[in-house]
Amino acid sequence: MRTEVIEIYQSGKGYKAISKALRLQQTTVRAIIHKWQKHGTVVNLPRSGRPTKITPRAQRRLIREITKDPRTTSKELQASLALIKVSVHDSTIRKRLGKNGLHGRFPRRKPLLSKKNIRARLNFAKKHLNDWWPNQLLGSGGNYFFTQGHVGLDFFFSLNNKNHHLQTAFCVYLCYI
């Protein structure tokens, strides 16, 4: 397409005539012609900026390791890349994984409740609503009732946050104080 623009331009036609003939915008035609006048070519020129330190082979290795074990940290990945003589910062590894759709996530804080469990908990809460003092009833969300604390919370990588987001089911938790 670009070479056709240059051929028509060299035959003596203007921007408007070229854009109508090839169904391109005039600004596109003008940009192609200016590039040809400045550089003598219409092919894509190399971009500016530093080349990446992670080779495509190392990047494939990162993705393979993360898909095998999503709980692998970026520091561990950095050490595994050091074995193949690629030294990069751990933030570079996280950025590269993010560009491939693997984002760091924390696992959900509570087990996923089925609809049956949610109904049973809600019925229990409604039934025993007046049995205890008002300050003994904890609100929805379970922020203070989670008994395991931070024992099972680890960081992991997940593709597009698939099935690992926090479930927001309305559950009422009761606790004896």
PyRosetta script that sets phi, psi and omega in degrees:
from pyrosetta import init, pose_from_sequence

init()
pose = pose_from_sequence("MRTEVIEIYQSGKGYKAISKALRLQQTTVRAIIHKWQKHGTVVNLPRSGRPTKITPRAQRRLIREITKDPRTTSKELQASLALIKVSVHDSTIRKRLGKNGLHGRFPRRKPLLSKKNIRARLNFAKKHLNDWWPNQLLGSGGNYFFTQGHVGLDFFFSLNNKNHHLQTAFCVYLCYI")
pose.set_psi(1, -43.9)
pose.set_omega(1, -178.4)
pose.set_phi(2, -65.5)
pose.set_psi(2, -39.4)
pose.set_omega(2, 179.7)
pose.set_phi(3, -66.9)
pose.set_psi(3, -33.9)
pose.set_omega(3, 176.3)
pose.set_phi(4, -63.2)
pose.set_psi(4, -39.9)
pose.set_omega(4, 178.2)
pose.set_phi(5, -60.1)
pose.set_psi(5, -44.7)
pose.set_omega(5, -178.8)
pose.set_phi(6, -66.7)
pose.set_psi(6, -41.2)
pose.set_omega(6, 179.1)
pose.set_phi(7, -61.4)
pose.set_psi(7, -44.7)
pose.set_omega(7, 179.6)
pose.set_phi(8, -67.0)
pose.set_psi(8, -38.4)
pose.set_omega(8, 179.0)
pose.set_phi(9, -63.6)
pose.set_psi(9, -40.3)
pose.set_omega(9, 179.5)
pose.set_phi(10, -70.0)
pose.set_psi(10, -22.4)
pose.set_omega(10, 176.9)
pose.set_phi(11, -77.3)
pose.set_psi(11, -6.9)
pose.set_omega(11, 173.3)
pose.set_phi(12, 107.7)
pose.set_psi(12, 7.3)
pose.set_omega(12, -179.5)
pose.set_phi(13, -87.0)
pose.set_psi(13, 157.9)
pose.set_omega(13, -178.8)
pose.set_phi(14, -92.6)
pose.set_psi(14, 179.0)
pose.set_omega(14, -177.9)
pose.set_phi(15, -59.0)
pose.set_psi(15, -45.2)
pose.set_omega(15, -175.7)
pose.set_phi(16, -64.4)
pose.set_psi(16, -42.1)
pose.set_omega(16, -179.4)
pose.set_phi(17, -67.4)
pose.set_psi(17, -39.6)
pose.set_omega(17, 179.1)
pose.set_phi(18, -66.2)
pose.set_psi(18, -43.0)
pose.set_omega(18, -178.3)
pose.set_phi(19, -65.3)
pose.set_psi(19, -34.9)
pose.set_omega(19, 177.8)
pose.set_phi(20, -72.8)
pose.set_psi(20, -38.7)
pose.set_omega(20, -177.8)
pose.set_phi(21, -68.1)
pose.set_psi(21, -38.9)
pose.set_omega(21, -176.3)
pose.set_phi(22, -101.9)
pose.set_psi(22, 0.0)
pose.set_omega(22, -179.0)
pose.set_phi(23, 57.4)
pose.set_psi(23, 48.5)
pose.set_omega(23, 175.0)
pose.set_phi(24, -118.1)
pose.set_psi(24, 160.2)
pose.set_omega(24, 175.2)
pose.set_phi(25, -74.9)
pose.set_psi(25, 152.6)
pose.set_omega(25, -179.4)
pose.set_phi(26, -62.5)
pose.set_psi(26, -35.9)
pose.set_omega(26, -179.9)
pose.set_phi(27, -66.1)
pose.set_psi(27, -34.0)
pose.set_omega(27, 177.2)
pose.set_phi(28, -67.1)
pose.set_psi(28, -45.5)
pose.set_omega(28, 178.9)
pose.set_phi(29, -60.7)
pose.set_psi(29, -45.1)
pose.set_omega(29, -179.6)
pose.set_phi(30, -62.3)
pose.set_psi(30, -41.3)
pose.set_omega(30, 179.7)
pose.set_phi(31, -63.8)
pose.set_psi(31, -41.0)
pose.set_omega(31, 179.2)
pose.set_phi(32, -64.4)
pose.set_psi(32, -43.0)
pose.set_omega(32, -178.8)
pose.set_phi(33, -67.8)
pose.set_psi(33, -40.9)
pose.set_omega(33, 178.5)
pose.set_phi(34, -64.7)
pose.set_psi(34, -38.3)
pose.set_omega(34, 177.8)
pose.set_phi(35, -64.6)
pose.set_psi(35, -41.3)
pose.set_omega(35, 179.0)
pose.set_phi(36, -66.0)
pose.set_psi(36, -40.0)
pose.set_omega(36, 178.7)
pose.set_phi(37, -67.6)
pose.set_psi(37, -37.0)
pose.set_omega(37, -176.3)
pose.set_phi(38, -79.9)
pose.set_psi(38, -44.6)
pose.set_omega(38, -172.6)
pose.set_phi(39, -107.4)
pose.set_psi(39, -13.3)
pose.set_omega(39, -179.5)
pose.set_phi(40, 77.8)
pose.set_psi(40, 8.8)
pose.set_omega(40, 179.6)
pose.set_phi(41, -148.5)
pose.set_psi(41, 160.5)
pose.set_omega(41, 178.3)
pose.set_phi(42, -117.0)
pose.set_psi(42, 5.1)
pose.set_omega(42, 178.5)
pose.set_phi(43, -76.3)
pose.set_psi(43, 162.9)
pose.set_omega(43, 178.6)
pose.set_phi(44, -67.1)
pose.set_psi(44, 129.8)
pose.set_omega(44, 179.6)
pose.set_phi(45, -91.5)
pose.set_psi(45, 155.8)
pose.set_omega(45, 179.1)
pose.set_phi(46, -63.3)
pose.set_psi(46, 143.2)
pose.set_omega(46, -179.2)
pose.set_phi(47, -82.2)
pose.set_psi(47, 159.5)
pose.set_omega(47, 176.6)
pose.set_phi(48, -82.9)
pose.set_psi(48, 165.7)
pose.set_omega(48, 177.7)
pose.set_phi(49, 116.0)
pose.set_psi(49, 163.1)
pose.set_omega(49, -177.2)
pose.set_phi(50, -76.6)
pose.set_psi(50, 138.2)
pose.set_omega(50, 175.4)
pose.set_phi(51, -66.9)
pose.set_psi(51, 154.5)
pose.set_omega(51, -178.8)
pose.set_phi(52, -71.0)
pose.set_psi(52, 146.8)
pose.set_omega(52, 178.5)
pose.set_phi(53, -85.0)
pose.set_psi(53, -25.2)
pose.set_omega(53, 179.5)
pose.set_phi(54, -87.0)
pose.set_psi(54, 120.6)
pose.set_omega(54, 178.9)
pose.set_phi(55, -75.9)
pose.set_psi(55, 160.7)
pose.set_omega(55, 176.9)
pose.set_phi(56, -58.5)
pose.set_psi(56, -33.4)
pose.set_omega(56, 178.5)
pose.set_phi(57, -65.3)
pose.set_psi(57, -44.9)
pose.set_omega(57, 178.9)
pose.set_phi(58, -65.4)
pose.set_psi(58, -35.8)
pose.set_omega(58, 179.2)
pose.set_phi(59, -65.7)
pose.set_psi(59, -42.3)
pose.set_omega(59, 176.7)
pose.set_phi(60, -62.1)
pose.set_psi(60, -36.8)
pose.set_omega(60, 178.6)
pose.set_phi(61, -64.4)
pose.set_psi(61, -43.3)
pose.set_omega(61, 177.7)
pose.set_phi(62, -58.0)
pose.set_psi(62, -48.4)
pose.set_omega(62, -177.8)
pose.set_phi(63, -64.2)
pose.set_psi(63, -40.0)
pose.set_omega(63, 178.8)
pose.set_phi(64, -62.8)
pose.set_psi(64, -43.7)
pose.set_omega(64, 179.9)
pose.set_phi(65, -66.1)
pose.set_psi(65, -39.3)
pose.set_omega(65, -179.4)
pose.set_phi(66, -69.3)
pose.set_psi(66, -39.0)
pose.set_omega(66, 179.5)
pose.set_phi(67, -70.2)
pose.set_psi(67, -29.4)
pose.set_omega(67, 175.9)
pose.set_phi(68, -68.9)
pose.set_psi(68, -47.6)
pose.set_omega(68, -178.2)
pose.set_phi(69, -137.1)
pose.set_psi(69, 97.1)
pose.set_omega(69, -177.1)
pose.set_phi(70, -64.1)
pose.set_psi(70, -17.3)
pose.set_omega(70, -179.0)
pose.set_phi(71, -86.4)
pose.set_psi(71, 7.3)
pose.set_omega(71, 176.6)
pose.set_phi(72, -67.8)
pose.set_psi(72, 132.1)
pose.set_omega(72, -179.2)
pose.set_phi(73, -85.6)
pose.set_psi(73, 164.5)
pose.set_omega(73, 179.6)
pose.set_phi(74, -68.2)
pose.set_psi(74, -28.6)
pose.set_omega(74, 176.1)
pose.set_phi(75, -66.4)
pose.set_psi(75, -40.6)
pose.set_omega(75, 177.4)
pose.set_phi(76, -65.9)
pose.set_psi(76, -38.9)
pose.set_omega(76, 176.8)
pose.set_phi(77, -65.0)
pose.set_psi(77, -37.0)
pose.set_omega(77, 177.4)
pose.set_phi(78, -61.5)
pose.set_psi(78, -42.1)
pose.set_omega(78, 178.7)
pose.set_phi(79, -66.4)
pose.set_psi(79, -38.5)
pose.set_omega(79, 179.8)
pose.set_phi(80, -69.2)
pose.set_psi(80, -32.8)
pose.set_omega(80, 175.8)
pose.set_phi(81, -71.3)
pose.set_psi(81, -29.9)
pose.set_omega(81, 178.0)
pose.set_phi(82, -64.0)
pose.set_psi(82, -27.1)
pose.set_omega(82, 177.9)
pose.set_phi(83, -65.9)
pose.set_psi(83, -29.9)
pose.set_omega(83, 177.7)
pose.set_phi(84, -101.1)
pose.set_psi(84, 20.9)
pose.set_omega(84, 174.0)
pose.set_phi(85, 62.7)
pose.set_psi(85, 40.8)
pose.set_omega(85, 172.4)
pose.set_phi(86, -118.7)
pose.set_psi(86, 110.8)
pose.set_omega(86, -178.5)
pose.set_phi(87, -106.1)
pose.set_psi(87, 112.8)
pose.set_omega(87, 178.7)
pose.set_phi(88, -135.8)
pose.set_psi(88, 160.3)
pose.set_omega(88, 177.7)
pose.set_phi(89, -76.5)
pose.set_psi(89, 153.8)
pose.set_omega(89, -178.7)
pose.set_phi(90, -66.1)
pose.set_psi(90, -29.1)
pose.set_omega(90, 177.3)
pose.set_phi(91, -68.4)
pose.set_psi(91, -31.4)
pose.set_omega(91, 176.0)
pose.set_phi(92, -64.1)
pose.set_psi(92, -39.9)
pose.set_omega(92, 179.0)
pose.set_phi(93, -64.2)
pose.set_psi(93, -44.1)
pose.set_omega(93, 179.6)
pose.set_phi(94, -63.6)
pose.set_psi(94, -40.2)
pose.set_omega(94, 178.4)
pose.set_phi(95, -63.6)
pose.set_psi(95, -43.0)
pose.set_omega(95, -178.9)
pose.set_phi(96, -65.1)
pose.set_psi(96, -41.2)
pose.set_omega(96, 177.5)
pose.set_phi(97, -66.0)
pose.set_psi(97, -38.2)
pose.set_omega(97, 178.3)
pose.set_phi(98, -63.2)
pose.set_psi(98, -36.8)
pose.set_omega(98, 178.4)
pose.set_phi(99, -68.5)
pose.set_psi(99, -21.4)
pose.set_omega(99, 177.0)
pose.set_phi(100, -96.2)
pose.set_psi(100, 10.5)
pose.set_omega(100, 174.6)
pose.set_phi(101, 87.0)
pose.set_psi(101, 8.7)
pose.set_omega(101, 179.2)
pose.set_phi(102, -103.6)
pose.set_psi(102, 105.4)
pose.set_omega(102, -176.1)
pose.set_phi(103, -109.6)
pose.set_psi(103, 147.9)
pose.set_omega(103, 179.5)
pose.set_phi(104, -72.3)
pose.set_psi(104, 135.7)
pose.set_omega(104, -179.1)
pose.set_phi(105, -137.8)
pose.set_psi(105, 158.0)
pose.set_omega(105, 169.1)
pose.set_phi(106, -102.9)
pose.set_psi(106, 141.4)
pose.set_omega(106, 178.3)
pose.set_phi(107, -68.9)
pose.set_psi(107, 160.7)
pose.set_omega(107, -179.4)
pose.set_phi(108, -65.0)
pose.set_psi(108, 150.3)
pose.set_omega(108, -173.3)
pose.set_phi(109, -81.7)
pose.set_psi(109, -17.6)
pose.set_omega(109, -179.1)
pose.set_phi(110, -134.8)
pose.set_psi(110, 155.9)
pose.set_omega(110, 178.6)
pose.set_phi(111, -65.8)
pose.set_psi(111, 150.9)
pose.set_omega(111, 178.8)
pose.set_phi(112, -68.5)
pose.set_psi(112, 125.1)
pose.set_omega(112, -178.1)
pose.set_phi(113, -92.2)
pose.set_psi(113, 138.1)
pose.set_omega(113, 176.1)
pose.set_phi(114, -78.2)
pose.set_psi(114, 166.2)
pose.set_omega(114, 179.4)
pose.set_phi(115, -63.2)
pose.set_psi(115, -33.0)
pose.set_omega(115, 178.2)
pose.set_phi(116, -64.5)
pose.set_psi(116, -44.3)
pose.set_omega(116, 178.7)
pose.set_phi(117, -64.4)
pose.set_psi(117, -40.3)
pose.set_omega(117, -179.4)
pose.set_phi(118, -62.3)
pose.set_psi(118, -45.7)
pose.set_omega(118, 179.1)
pose.set_phi(119, -62.6)
pose.set_psi(119, -43.6)
pose.set_omega(119, -178.6)
pose.set_phi(120, -63.5)
pose.set_psi(120, -42.8)
pose.set_omega(120, 179.6)
pose.set_phi(121, -65.2)
pose.set_psi(121, -41.3)
pose.set_omega(121, -179.4)
pose.set_phi(122, -66.4)
pose.set_psi(122, -42.5)
pose.set_omega(122, 177.7)
pose.set_phi(123, -63.0)
pose.set_psi(123, -41.3)
pose.set_omega(123, 178.3)
pose.set_phi(124, -62.4)
pose.set_psi(124, -42.9)
pose.set_omega(124, -178.9)
pose.set_phi(125, -64.7)
pose.set_psi(125, -41.7)
pose.set_omega(125, 179.3)
pose.set_phi(126, -66.8)
pose.set_psi(126, -38.6)
pose.set_omega(126, -178.6)
pose.set_phi(127, -66.9)
pose.set_psi(127, -39.8)
pose.set_omega(127, -175.5)
pose.set_phi(128, -104.4)
pose.set_psi(128, 21.0)
pose.set_omega(128, -176.6)
pose.set_phi(129, -60.6)
pose.set_psi(129, -40.1)
pose.set_omega(129, -176.4)
pose.set_phi(130, -98.1)
pose.set_psi(130, 6.2)
pose.set_omega(130, -177.6)
pose.set_phi(131, -75.2)
pose.set_psi(131, -28.9)
pose.set_omega(131, -175.2)
pose.set_phi(132, -117.9)
pose.set_psi(132, 171.7)
pose.set_omega(132, 175.7)
pose.set_phi(133, -65.3)
pose.set_psi(133, 151.1)
pose.set_omega(133, -178.2)
pose.set_phi(134, -60.3)
pose.set_psi(134, -32.6)
pose.set_omega(134, -177.5)
pose.set_phi(135, -77.8)
pose.set_psi(135, -4.9)
pose.set_omega(135, 178.1)
pose.set_phi(136, -91.0)
pose.set_psi(136, -4.9)
pose.set_omega(136, 179.9)
pose.set_phi(137, -94.7)
pose.set_psi(137, 121.3)
pose.set_omega(137, 176.9)
pose.set_phi(138, -89.2)
pose.set_psi(138, 150.8)
pose.set_omega(138, -176.1)
pose.set_phi(139, -75.3)
pose.set_psi(139, -171.6)
pose.set_omega(139, -179.7)
pose.set_phi(140, -76.2)
pose.set_psi(140, 158.9)
pose.set_omega(140, 177.5)
pose.set_phi(141, 103.7)
pose.set_psi(141, -29.5)
pose.set_omega(141, 174.6)
pose.set_phi(142, 72.1)
pose.set_psi(142, 26.1)
pose.set_omega(142, -176.5)
pose.set_phi(143, -63.2)
pose.set_psi(143, -31.6)
pose.set_omega(143, -175.6)
pose.set_phi(144, -105.3)
pose.set_psi(144, -3.2)
pose.set_omega(144, -174.1)
pose.set_phi(145, -100.3)
pose.set_psi(145, -12.8)
pose.set_omega(145, -176.2)
pose.set_phi(146, -64.5)
pose.set_psi(146, 111.3)
pose.set_omega(146, -169.5)
pose.set_phi(147, -82.7)
pose.set_psi(147, -20.4)
pose.set_omega(147, -176.2)
pose.set_phi(148, -84.5)
pose.set_psi(148, -8.3)
pose.set_omega(148, 178.7)
pose.set_phi(149, 62.6)
pose.set_psi(149, -137.4)
pose.set_omega(149, -178.3)
pose.set_phi(150, -101.3)
pose.set_psi(150, 22.0)
pose.set_omega(150, -176.2)
pose.set_phi(151, -61.5)
pose.set_psi(151, -47.2)
pose.set_omega(151, -173.7)
pose.set_phi(152, -94.6)
pose.set_psi(152, 5.4)
pose.set_omega(152, -175.6)
pose.set_phi(153, -85.3)
pose.set_psi(153, 115.4)
pose.set_omega(153, 174.8)
pose.set_phi(154, -131.0)
pose.set_psi(154, 162.8)
pose.set_omega(154, 178.5)
pose.set_phi(155, -90.0)
pose.set_psi(155, 140.0)
pose.set_omega(155, 176.5)
pose.set_phi(156, -148.0)
pose.set_psi(156, 165.9)
pose.set_omega(156, 179.6)
pose.set_phi(157, -103.7)
pose.set_psi(157, 141.0)
pose.set_omega(157, -176.3)
pose.set_phi(158, -141.4)
pose.set_psi(158, 146.7)
pose.set_omega(158, 178.8)
pose.set_phi(159, -82.2)
pose.set_psi(159, 115.1)
pose.set_omega(159, 176.0)
pose.set_phi(160, 54.1)
pose.set_psi(160, 34.7)
pose.set_omega(160, 175.0)
pose.set_phi(161, 57.5)
pose.set_psi(161, 33.3)
pose.set_omega(161, -172.7)
pose.set_phi(162, -69.4)
pose.set_psi(162, 116.7)
pose.set_omega(162, 172.3)
pose.set_phi(163, 58.4)
pose.set_psi(163, 20.5)
pose.set_omega(163, -179.9)
pose.set_phi(164, -122.6)
pose.set_psi(164, 6.9)
pose.set_omega(164, 179.5)
pose.set_phi(165, -75.1)
pose.set_psi(165, 160.6)
pose.set_omega(165, 179.8)
pose.set_phi(166, -69.4)
pose.set_psi(166, 127.5)
pose.set_omega(166, 178.9)
pose.set_phi(167, -77.2)
pose.set_psi(167, 133.2)
pose.set_omega(167, -178.6)
pose.set_phi(168, -111.5)
pose.set_psi(168, 64.9)
pose.set_omega(168, 176.2)
pose.set_phi(169, -87.9)
pose.set_psi(169, 140.3)
pose.set_omega(169, -179.5)
pose.set_phi(170, -80.0)
pose.set_psi(170, 109.0)
pose.set_omega(170, 178.6)
pose.set_phi(171, -131.2)
pose.set_psi(171, 140.5)
pose.set_omega(171, 176.7)
pose.set_phi(172, -107.5)
pose.set_psi(172, 124.5)
pose.set_omega(172, -179.2)
pose.set_phi(173, -105.2)
pose.set_psi(173, 138.6)
pose.set_omega(173, 177.8)
pose.set_phi(174, -114.5)
pose.set_psi(174, 146.0)
pose.set_omega(174, -177.0)
pose.set_phi(175, -143.0)
pose.set_psi(175, 137.2)
pose.set_omega(175, 175.0)
pose.set_phi(176, -84.2)
pose.set_psi(176, 125.8)
pose.set_omega(176, 179.6)
pose.set_phi(177, -105.7)
pose.dump_pdb("model.pdb")
